[in-house]
Amino acid sequence: MALRRRPNEEGTLKLLEVNASMTGSLSFQDPVNLQINGQFEGTLDSKGTLVIGEKAIVKATIRGESISIAGQIEGTVTASRRLELLPTARVVG
């Protein structure tokens, strides 16, 4: 798991990139840009942008603001602002 800061027009952008296998519940109170590239099972509540990478395998209930899916998801996905399914996305829910 890596936390990187990249500058943007608003100052600092938080990016959390997960390349591991995780089980449980993740909840973010502050906006964070999260990218999952590995496996995740459980529940995920995020603010900011959530990216499910092309090689990711996720079995979860997901709630977020902006969600972009390129990998595999099994579960319920709810986006309050934007949901993007890329050509490589596989969603069962």
C-alpha positions as CSV (number, residue, x, y, z in Angstrom):
1,M,0.0,0.0,0.0
2,A,1.4,3.4,-0.9
3,L,0.4,6.9,-0.1
4,R,1.7,9.4,-2.6
5,R,1.0,13.1,-2.8
6,R,0.8,14.7,-6.2
7,P,0.2,18.4,-6.6
8,N,-2.9,19.6,-8.5
9,E,-4.7,22.8,-9.0
10,E,-6.2,22.6,-5.5
11,G,-2.9,22.1,-3.7
12,T,-2.3,18.5,-2.8
13,L,-3.9,15.3,-4.0
14,K,-3.9,12.2,-1.8
15,L,-3.4,8.9,-3.7
16,L,-3.6,5.6,-2.0
17,E,-2.7,2.7,-4.2
18,V,-3.4,-0.9,-3.0
19,N,-1.6,-3.8,-4.7
20,A,-2.3,-6.4,-2.0
21,S,-5.0,-8.9,-1.0
22,M,-7.3,-7.4,1.7
23,T,-10.4,-8.5,3.5
24,G,-12.5,-6.3,5.7
25,S,-14.0,-2.8,5.8
26,L,-12.4,0.4,4.5
27,S,-14.0,3.8,5.3
28,F,-12.6,7.2,4.4
29,Q,-14.0,10.3,6.1
30,D,-11.8,12.7,4.1
31,P,-11.5,12.7,0.3
32,V,-8.8,10.4,-1.0
33,N,-8.1,9.0,-4.5
34,L,-7.9,5.2,-4.0
35,Q,-6.8,2.7,-6.6
36,I,-7.2,-1.0,-6.0
37,N,-5.0,-3.2,-8.1
38,G,-5.1,-6.4,-6.1
39,Q,-7.9,-8.4,-4.4
40,F,-10.4,-6.9,-1.9
41,E,-13.3,-8.5,-0.2
42,G,-15.7,-6.7,2.2
43,T,-17.2,-3.2,2.3
44,L,-15.7,0.0,1.0
45,D,-16.9,3.6,1.7
46,S,-14.9,6.3,0.0
47,K,-14.9,10.0,-0.8
48,G,-13.1,11.3,-3.8
49,T,-12.2,9.0,-6.7
50,L,-12.1,5.2,-6.5
51,V,-10.4,3.3,-9.4
52,I,-10.7,-0.5,-9.6
53,G,-7.6,-1.5,-11.7
54,E,-7.7,-3.8,-14.7
55,K,-6.2,-6.7,-12.7
56,A,-8.2,-6.2,-9.6
57,I,-10.7,-8.7,-8.2
58,V,-13.2,-7.2,-5.8
59,K,-16.1,-8.8,-4.0
60,A,-17.6,-6.0,-2.0
61,T,-20.3,-3.5,-1.3
62,I,-18.9,-0.2,-2.6
63,R,-20.2,3.3,-2.0
64,G,-18.3,6.3,-3.3
65,E,-18.5,9.6,-5.2
66,S,-16.7,8.9,-8.4
67,I,-16.0,5.3,-9.3
68,S,-14.1,4.0,-12.4
69,I,-14.0,0.2,-13.0
70,A,-11.5,-1.5,-15.2
71,G,-11.3,-4.8,-13.3
72,Q,-13.7,-7.5,-11.9
73,I,-16.3,-6.6,-9.3
74,E,-18.9,-8.8,-7.7
75,G,-21.3,-6.9,-5.4
76,T,-23.3,-3.7,-5.1
77,V,-21.8,-0.5,-6.5
78,T,-23.3,2.9,-5.7
79,A,-21.7,6.2,-7.0
80,S,-23.1,9.5,-5.9
81,R,-21.5,11.5,-8.7
82,R,-20.1,9.4,-11.5
83,L,-19.7,5.7,-12.4
84,E,-17.5,4.8,-15.3
85,L,-17.2,1.2,-16.7
86,L,-14.1,0.8,-18.9
87,P,-14.0,-1.9,-21.7
88,T,-12.2,-4.4,-19.5
89,A,-14.7,-4.1,-16.6
90,R,-16.6,-7.2,-15.5
91,V,-19.4,-6.4,-13.0
92,V,-21.8,-8.8,-11.4
93,G,-24.1,-7.2,-9.0
